[in-house]
Amino acid sequence: MRQLLNHYSFVWLGLFLLAIVAAVTWRVRRPWLRAAIPGTLAAGLVVAFVMLRTGGGNVHAVTDVDTALASGKPVMLEFFSDY
């Protein structure tokens, strides 16, 4: 369960925020505005999720790292996690 929360923490937080905004805007009298505010937030969350994801690396095995380090050229190693 903990891994599920950690893996999808951005999604859970976004859904929670979207639920709060939808509950607050429920009392807005204009139906188009009542749909536009949570819709805009949802679109913004999707864009943020896509833009903040890191891409795949170009080194996929330990032998590739050893080859890059032994090549004699400067090497920058970056370790990251999307979660």
N, C-alpha and C positions, 0 to 999 in steps of 0.2 A: 504494500500500500504506500509506503514511504517513497519508494522508487517511482511509482505512478505520479505522486504529487510533485516530486522533484523534476521528473522528465517533462511534465506538462504544466509547470508552474505559471508560465506566461499565459497559457490558454485558460487555466482556472482563474487567474487574477482578472483577465479580460472578461470572462463570462460573469464574474462577480460584479465587476464595475458596470458592465452592460445591464445587468439585472437592476442595480441600484438606479442607474440613469433612466431605465424604462419605468421603474416604479415612481420616480420623481416626476417624470414627464407625463404620466398617465392622466394627470389632472389638467393638462393643457387642452384648451377648448378646440383648437384647430387640428383636425385629424392629420393633415399633411405635415404639420410641424411635429405632432406627436410621433410620427413615423420617421421624420427626417433626422431628428436629434439622435436617437439610438442607431439609426442607419449610418449616419456620418461617423459616429463613434466606432461602430463595427467595422466600417471600411478603413478607418484610421488604424484600428488594431491589426487588421489583416495586413495592411501596408507595412506597419512597424514590424510585425512578425517576419515578413518576407525580407525586409531590408536589414534587419539585425542578425539574420542567420549568417553564419560563416560558411564559406564554400569548402569543398573538399581539398585536401592537401595534394601535393605532387609527389610525396614520398609515402609509400605504402608498406614498406618492409624494412626490417632492420638492416638488411644488406644494402638497401638504397641509402640509408643514413651513413653507414660505414663508407660507402663509395664516395658520397658527397664530402665527408670529413677528410678523406684521404686524397682528395683531388688537388689539394694545394691552393684552392681558391677560398676566399672568405665565405663562410656559411652562416646563415642565420637560422637557428632552430626556434620554432614557435610551437608551443604546446597549448592547446585550447580545448574547451568543451562547449558544446552548444547548450548544455543543460545547467 
